[in-house]
Amino acid sequence: MNRRTILPLAYLPSVSWFAALRAGDCLVDTAEHFIKRSERNRAAILTSAGPMTLTVQVRHADRPCVPMRDVRIDYSKRWQHQHWGALVASYKGSPYFDHYADLFAPFYRQEWRFLVDYNFALLEVLCREAGLPVPPVSDRYVEAAPEDLDLRPKQRKDPAFRAEPYVQVFSDRLPFAPDLSFIDLLFAEGPASGEVLAHCRCAE
């Protein structure tokens, strides 16, 4: 039986998330329970001071066992303004920021009701620009088989993943930061980001 990779629907997913997607046979679970302080509403970018986490504010995040598809975004705080300001400040000097900025700016002006819709709309843009297929999505909880690679747990780490280094925006002053949001790689490498993924080592 073929092994599937089961992924959460993440906000600006990481390089390792996209490396798993590129490896194929992936399924995104939107019926799993929302996990606080996880990649479902958090992403890591690189600033001049080092990695920084961006968090999408959601409503009633403290309630237990809320399915991801039911999580609503909270716009009572100006997180969109903060996120876009951080992206501009961090990546305006990167080679491909100007090329992609107009694709991502609307995500920080318009409002989406549900986190899954927001994350998936961003994912579609990232996949298209990286030349990768948009993965299939399950609206029912996916039971992992013993042979499956389940990357949904909060503290999941794929021990076999090894990032392929690329020139990051602050490489003149900071060491390479592996496994940030894929947007870091896209702004750095543009259309070649898929080739970088091809050299990342995923689980076998």
C-alpha positions as CSV (number, residue, x, y, z in Angstrom):
1,M,0.0,0.0,0.0
2,N,1.3,3.5,-0.9
3,R,2.1,5.8,2.0
4,R,0.2,9.1,2.1
5,T,1.5,12.3,3.7
6,I,-1.3,14.0,5.7
7,L,-0.8,17.7,6.1
8,P,-2.5,20.4,8.1
9,L,-3.9,23.4,6.3
10,A,-1.2,25.9,7.4
11,Y,-0.9,29.7,7.2
12,L,1.9,30.5,4.7
13,P,3.3,26.9,5.1
14,S,6.9,26.1,5.7
15,V,9.5,24.9,3.3
16,S,9.3,21.4,4.7
17,W,5.5,21.5,4.2
18,F,6.1,22.3,0.5
19,A,8.9,19.8,0.2
20,A,6.4,17.1,1.4
21,L,3.8,18.4,-1.1
22,R,6.4,18.2,-4.0
23,A,7.2,14.6,-3.0
24,G,3.6,13.7,-3.9
25,D,0.7,11.7,-2.6
26,C,-0.4,14.3,-0.1
27,L,-3.8,15.1,1.5
28,V,-4.7,18.2,3.5
29,D,-7.0,17.6,6.4
30,T,-9.4,20.5,7.1
31,A,-11.5,18.5,9.6
32,E,-8.9,18.0,12.3
33,H,-9.1,19.9,15.5
34,F,-7.6,23.4,15.6
35,I,-4.3,23.4,17.5
36,K,-3.3,26.6,19.2
37,R,0.1,28.1,18.7
38,S,0.7,25.9,15.7
39,E,1.3,26.4,11.9
40,R,-2.4,26.4,11.3
41,N,-2.4,30.1,12.1
42,R,1.3,30.9,12.5
43,A,4.2,31.3,10.1
44,A,7.9,32.1,10.5
45,I,9.6,34.8,8.5
46,L,13.1,36.3,8.6
47,T,13.7,39.8,9.9
48,S,16.9,41.7,10.3
49,A,16.9,40.5,13.9
50,G,16.3,36.9,13.0
51,P,13.2,34.6,12.6
52,M,9.9,36.1,13.7
53,T,6.5,34.5,14.1
54,L,3.4,35.9,12.4
55,T,0.0,34.9,14.0
56,V,-3.4,35.1,12.5
57,Q,-5.8,36.1,15.2
58,V,-8.8,33.7,15.5
59,R,-12.0,33.7,17.6
60,H,-12.5,31.4,20.5
61,A,-9.1,29.8,20.2
62,D,-9.4,28.5,23.7
63,R,-12.4,26.3,23.1
64,P,-11.4,22.6,22.9
65,C,-11.9,20.4,19.9
66,V,-12.9,23.0,17.4
67,P,-12.7,21.6,13.8
68,M,-10.3,23.6,11.6
69,R,-13.1,24.3,9.1
70,D,-15.1,26.1,11.8
71,V,-12.4,28.4,13.0
72,R,-13.2,32.1,12.3
73,I,-10.7,34.9,11.9
74,D,-10.7,37.7,14.4
75,Y,-10.3,41.2,12.9
76,S,-10.6,43.1,16.2
77,K,-6.8,43.6,16.2
78,R,-4.8,44.9,13.3
79,W,-2.9,41.7,12.6
80,Q,-3.2,42.1,8.8
81,H,-1.6,45.5,8.9
82,Q,1.2,44.2,11.2
83,H,1.8,41.1,9.0
84,W,2.0,43.1,5.8
85,G,4.3,45.7,7.4
86,A,6.6,42.9,8.6
87,L,6.7,41.3,5.2
88,V,7.5,44.5,3.4
89,A,10.1,45.5,6.0
90,S,11.8,42.1,5.9
91,Y,11.6,41.3,2.1
92,K,11.5,44.5,0.2
93,G,15.2,44.0,-0.5
94,S,14.8,40.4,-1.7
95,P,15.2,39.7,-5.4
96,Y,11.6,38.8,-6.1
97,F,9.5,40.8,-3.6
98,D,8.4,43.4,-6.2
99,H,7.5,40.6,-8.6
100,Y,5.1,38.9,-6.1
101,A,4.0,41.8,-3.8
102,D,0.8,42.6,-5.7
103,L,-0.3,38.9,-5.4
104,F,-0.1,38.9,-1.7
105,A,-1.0,42.4,-0.7
106,P,-4.8,41.8,-1.1
107,F,-4.6,39.1,1.6
108,Y,-3.7,41.8,4.0
109,R,-6.5,44.2,3.0
110,Q,-9.5,42.0,2.4
111,E,-11.3,39.9,5.0
112,W,-12.0,36.2,5.0
113,R,-14.5,34.8,7.4
114,F,-12.9,31.4,8.0
115,L,-9.3,30.5,8.6
116,V,-9.5,27.5,6.2
117,D,-10.7,29.7,3.3
118,Y,-7.9,32.2,4.0
119,N,-5.2,29.6,4.3
120,F,-6.3,27.8,1.2
121,A,-6.5,30.9,-1.0
122,L,-3.0,31.8,0.0
123,L,-1.9,28.2,-0.7
124,E,-3.3,28.4,-4.2
125,V,-1.2,31.4,-5.0
126,L,1.9,29.9,-3.5
127,C,1.4,26.6,-5.4
128,R,0.8,28.4,-8.7
129,E,3.9,30.5,-8.4
130,A,6.0,27.6,-7.4
131,G,4.7,25.4,-10.2
132,L,3.2,22.8,-7.8
133,P,-0.2,21.2,-7.9
134,V,-2.7,22.3,-5.3
135,P,-3.1,19.3,-3.0
136,P,-6.5,17.5,-2.5
137,V,-8.4,18.5,0.6
138,S,-10.5,16.3,2.9
139,D,-13.5,17.8,4.7
140,R,-13.7,14.7,6.9
141,Y,-11.1,13.8,9.5
142,V,-8.4,11.6,8.0
143,E,-7.5,8.5,10.0
144,A,-3.8,7.9,9.4
145,A,-2.8,4.4,8.5
146,P,0.4,2.9,10.1
147,E,2.4,3.5,6.9
148,D,1.2,7.1,6.5
149,L,3.4,10.1,7.3
150,D,1.2,12.2,9.5
151,L,2.5,15.8,9.8
152,R,-0.5,17.1,11.7
153,P,0.6,16.9,15.3
154,K,1.6,20.3,16.8
155,Q,5.2,19.3,17.6
156,R,5.7,17.3,14.5
157,K,9.2,17.2,13.1
158,D,10.2,15.2,10.2
159,P,13.7,13.9,11.2
160,A,14.6,13.1,7.6
161,F,13.9,16.6,6.4
162,R,17.0,18.6,5.5
163,A,16.7,22.1,4.0
164,E,18.6,23.0,0.9
165,P,20.4,26.3,1.7
166,Y,19.6,29.4,-0.4
167,V,20.6,33.0,-0.2
168,Q,18.3,34.6,2.2
169,V,17.6,38.3,2.4
170,F,19.8,39.0,5.4
171,S,22.5,36.4,4.6
172,D,25.2,39.1,4.9
173,R,24.6,39.3,8.7
174,L,22.6,36.2,9.7
175,P,23.2,32.5,9.4
176,F,20.9,30.5,7.2
177,A,17.6,29.9,8.9
178,P,16.1,26.6,7.7
179,D,12.4,25.8,7.3
180,L,10.8,29.2,7.4
181,S,7.6,30.0,5.6
182,F,7.8,29.1,1.9
183,I,7.3,32.8,1.2
184,D,10.9,33.4,2.3
185,L,12.1,31.0,-0.3
186,L,9.8,32.4,-3.0
187,F,10.9,35.9,-2.4
188,A,14.5,34.8,-2.5
189,E,14.5,32.4,-5.5
190,G,11.3,33.2,-7.4
191,P,10.6,30.6,-10.2
192,A,13.7,28.6,-9.1
193,S,12.1,27.9,-5.7
194,G,10.8,24.6,-7.0
195,E,14.3,23.6,-7.9
196,V,15.4,24.3,-4.3
197,L,12.6,22.1,-3.0
198,A,13.8,19.4,-5.3
199,H,17.1,19.3,-3.4
200,C,15.6,19.3,0.0
201,R,15.7,15.9,1.7
202,C,12.3,14.5,2.7
203,A,11.3,11.4,4.6
204,E,11.8,8.2,2.7
